[in-house]
Amino acid sequence: MAQPDPNAPDVFTRREINLIVATPTQRRNELNMAEYWLWSGPRFAELMAMS
C-alpha cells in the first residue's frame, strides 16, 4: 500500500469550501477574498497583490 505523499497539497473539498463561504460574518470583504482564493487558486503573493 502506497503511503500518502507528505508534500502533496491538502485541498479543501467542495463541501468544505461551501461551508467556509456560507459562514455568517460581518467581514464580507475577507469572505469575498477567501471565496475568490478558494475557487480560483492564485498563490498567496498574487492574492495580496490584487488586494
Secondary structure by P-SEA (a helix, b strand, c coil): cccccccccccccaaaaaaaaaccccaaaaaaaaaaaaaccccaaaaaaac
